[in-house]
Amino acid sequence: MTLVLARIVAPQADTRMKLMEMNSAPAPMRNSVLAYRISELGPLIGVGRSTIYRLIGEGRLRAMKIGHRTVVCGESVRRFLAELPAATCRSYQR
């Protein structure tokens, strides 16, 4: 099995580009990232490093070690995001 790691260099622009690529790709390609480095995952889902480690500690994200590097299983990221409650906003009245 080959491990695919997403590479993001500049957090802001490259993250947006990666999300656009993932959204416009065919369904099999969208789920092709098997693992994310901690430094890549934060900007991708909009949280900080400490939040990712907390989610790993709580068992909400599944992490693995590859040498000294910690990576988060892509499937656990997709499952975590799918289980989040829908955002609600109050209607704006003038």
Secondary structure as the mmCIF struct_conf table of DSSP 4:
data_model
#
loop_
_struct_conf.conf_type_id
_struct_conf.id
_struct_conf.beg_label_comp_id
_struct_conf.beg_label_asym_id
_struct_conf.beg_label_seq_id
_struct_conf.end_label_comp_id
_struct_conf.end_label_asym_id
_struct_conf.end_label_seq_id
STRN STRN1 LEU A 5 LEU A 5
BEND BEND1 VAL A 9 ALA A 10
HELX_RH_AL_P HELX_RH_AL_P1 PRO A 11 SER A 24
BEND BEND2 ALA A 25 ALA A 25
HELX_RH_AL_P HELX_RH_AL_P2 ALA A 27 ARG A 30
TURN_TY1_P TURN_TY1_P1 ASN A 31 ASN A 31
STRN STRN2 ALA A 35 ARG A 37
HELX_RH_AL_P HELX_RH_AL_P3 ILE A 38 ILE A 45
TURN_TY1_P TURN_TY1_P2 GLY A 46 GLY A 46
HELX_RH_AL_P HELX_RH_AL_P4 ARG A 49 GLY A 57
TURN_TY1_P TURN_TY1_P3 GLU A 58 GLY A 59
BEND BEND3 ARG A 60 LEU A 61
STRN STRN3 ALA A 63 ILE A 66
TURN_TY1_P TURN_TY1_P4 GLY A 67 HIS A 68
STRN STRN4 ARG A 69 CYS A 73
HELX_RH_AL_P HELX_RH_AL_P5 GLY A 74 GLU A 83
BEND BEND4 LEU A 84 LEU A 84
HELX_LH_PP_P HELX_LH_PP_P1 PRO A 85 ALA A 87
HELX_LH_PP_P HELX_LH_PP_P2 ARG A 90 TYR A 92
#
